[in-house]
Amino acid sequence: MLMSTKHGTLGAMKIHHYIWVCVVLTIATVSCSQAPTVEIDQSEPSTTVDVEATATSPSTNITEQNAINSLNNSDTSTDASTAPATLTPAHESINAGQLALRNSNWQAAIDSYILALDQSDEDDEIHLDAHLGLAHSYLRSKAMWTALETLETFEANHPTAHNMADAIFLLGLTNHQVGNHTIAIQYFDQYLEQYPNMIDSYVLELIGDAHRSLAKYSTSADYYESAILKPRSTNINFLLLDKAEVLQAAGKTPESITLFDLVATNTKYDNTRAQMDYKRAQTMVAANQINTAIQYYKHAVNTYPESYYSYLSLVELLSYGTIVNEFQRGLIDYHAEQHTPAILAFRRYLSTNPNHDAQAHYYMALSYRNLDNIPAAKLHFQEIIDTHPDDPLWGEAWLEFAYTQWGWEDNYSGAVSKLRAMGSTYPKHSMAPEILFYAARIAERGKYLDAASDLWGQVADNYPNTKLASEAAFLSGITFYRQDNFVEAERRFSQSIDLNQGDDSQLSASLLWLGKVHSNNGSTELAENAWVKAIDTDESGYYGIRAKQMVNGNLPFHPTPNVNFTLASNLESQQKAEDWIAQHLGIQNKNLGGLSNKLMSDELWIRGSTLWRLGQFEDAREELDNLSNNYKSDGLVSYQLSIAYKDLGYYYGAIWAARYCMDALGLYNNIDAPKFITQLRYGPYYLDLIHPISKQYDIDPLIVASLIRQESLYQGEVTSSAYAQGLMQVIPPTGDYIARQLRWHNYQTADLYRPHINVAFGVYYLDEQLGIFNGNKYAALSAYNAGPGNTSIWNKLAKNDYDLLVEIIRLDEPQEYIRRIAQHYSVYHHLYAD
């Protein structure tokens, strides 16, 4: 589709992403509120934008500061020092486009940039920035051909534009992506010629990719070689692999094998080593060198049994009639989830190896269990118990046997009896405490509370010097508390305190619960004394925070605060923080928030910020992460980087850079640190999304911010091991359900990576859980993480006791989830509660 403006016809297309902060930074009318070049943090994925070599002081760019000011629900008047600069309509439109692009709201970004074009003159820098921002919006929305037309219009109409370098690169990238590889190469060559020593390695790599797409393999290999030789701080193994593959395609077998060898040597991952064995073998097969290929296949099979490439190698070996060790064959089949072939291979191994260890039985049992053949699984676990008492897997066999009983047969009592027998028969075995502890867990799951409290008590009484002893006494106390046996509960909580081995969190938990026992017994003074001790022990930990609420008579997350998001993020707060830094470091407080010229000219910064601005975020993160990692022990530089990341919109990097800053400056308590520094770790990020949706559902925005921080650390494009996606980590089936409930037009699973959709879906689902559990915020958070079904069971057992719910939750993740969100909330409340 085409769009018309008074400045001509513009079109649409695709690319990656993001907030054009640097666009506005070049404009004099808003320079007073801009931040300098942005850097990234090494410990986490990073991002960056390139700016002029001068630093700026404010903590947030105009877009974010305006969002904070406009969404702040406080009646407090704005100080002149924090008032936003007066913006022209074009600036306001381009800022809106930046926010929409950051939020992956493509159409809103497109509309805002087109409006900015209409509001500005053809030769204005803001007009040029809006034009390129529009191209980025089309690229990210995958409107490839319209993006290409937009970029071609830009090139034709603005040959001397200040951002022409970016346009040339994007023209090369877009042509490459739509299949115009020869034209792409011309634009990339032009970029290298006109803008050398910026991102040469990455551009040369793209040229290599383009030649590869044209089947010019030898030429492609030459460009990959040039890319390898040019500076970059990212891992070059994939470049070596690219070159090896095109050399293989060109029929240059020895050269490709040499590179596969080099990748295998350079990598630290066994899976990659197995992959290189497999690729070398395939290369040799293509060269009709079968015997050499078999040796590579054998090496993968014998060395890396957990890799799927070893399974592929096993298949190839068998196709050649090669004899493979039956145990190794079974192990590879097991890891490839080929359980029936694994069992058959282990059987053959056992039949010919009478003097074997426990491993074959162990993996056969696991394979049988995965096939739901429970009697056979138990048979092999029992075989280990009976005939391999000295094997390292002997204790594991007891645990797995019991797990099979309760997890597959619902035989909780049988599982408890099994493990109790082990503990009584082999009390001096090193795993006896762990096995009795696990038996207590099973008993609690099976609602055998007397048995659970007794078994945990045995661990505490009989193994007092083990690390499990204090926790076992604590859980025994919780079990007695659930039965209203406060005398025994008090005894066990006191025992847990006595047995503690320096674990402040566990000690604080025992003190909190001892206080609850005293409170139930009517001993108010003893209760408060215990809670005060819990606070003193671990003030910033979950149990210290909860103890403080108890002293004040408050439920968790109550009372709902009046939120003012400017309290910790304004210029006055920043000035106080920088005064503190200057005094602490013994330096002059002169523009401490801006990046130094040294950092601005660092080649990692130049590459990373340029790549970020061009939408090459993955490569940019690696460059910038490496840069920030170089300075993680420098508190001042980390502080500057954190501000830069925040201004850029790379909130994950801002959080980690602020963490490095605090560590380097000896600030180990979020509450005691200068508020401006702490807010960099706990900033009001995505406030333009969080505030209105929280207000719509009448949910405390600090809870939403805390949840997002816990779920994704403000990374919009992450996927968990459970395939949860985006800022609020919504899993695809839940996303489908919410889309139906909200009647979201043209929804697809990939939309969960778009912040403006993900936050809307996440808050809707949180509100639904709050409704299901009658406003119980702990239960709602548990349901958000582990599902309402599990939570309903736990909440019923807890009898509406917030604290008991946390302890009764039987899965580690949702239990820790609630604790961590409560901790995050405490910091957000400290920063933004008015």
Secondary structure, DSSP 4 states (H G I P E B T S, - for coil): --EEETTEEE---B------HHHHHT-GGGGGG--------SSS--------S-----SS-HHHHHHHHHH----PPPPGGGPPPP--HHHHHHHHHHHHHHTT-HHHHHHHHHHHHHTS-TT-HHHHHHHHHHHHHHHHTT-HHHHHHHHHHHHHH-TT-TTHHHHHHHHHHHHHHHT-HHHHHHHHHHHHHHSTTSSHHHHHHHHHHHHHHTT-HHHHHHHHHHHHHS---S--HHHHHHHHHHHHHTT-HHHHHHHHHHHHHH---HHHHHHHHHHHHHHHHHTT-HHHHHHHHHHHHHH-TTSHHHHHHHHHHHHTT----HHHHHHHHHHTT-HHHHHHHHHHHHHH-SS--SHHHHHHHHHHHHTT-HHHHHHHHHHHHHH-TTSTTHHHHHHHHHHHHHHHH--HHHHHHHHHHHHHHSTTSTTHHHHHHHHHHHHHHTT-HHHHHHHHHHHHHH-TTSTHHHHHHHHHHHHHHHTT-HHHHHHHHHHHHHH--S-HHHHHHHHHHHHHHHHHTT-HHHHHHHHHHHHHH-TTSHHHHHHHHHHTT--TT-SPP-B-TTTTTSHHHHHHHHHHHHHHHT---SSTTSPPHHHHT-HHHHHHHHHHHTT-HHHHHHHHHHHHHHTTT-HHHHHHHHHHHHHHT-HHHHHHHHHHHHHHTT---TTTS-HHHHHHHS--TTHHHHHHHHHHHT--HHHHHHHHHHHHTT-TT-B-TT--BTTTTB-HHHHHHHHHHHT-TT--GGGGGSHHHHHHHHHHHHHHHHHHTTT-HHHHHHHHHH-HHHHHHHHHHHTT-HHHHHHH--SHHHHHHHHHHHHHHHHHHHHHB-
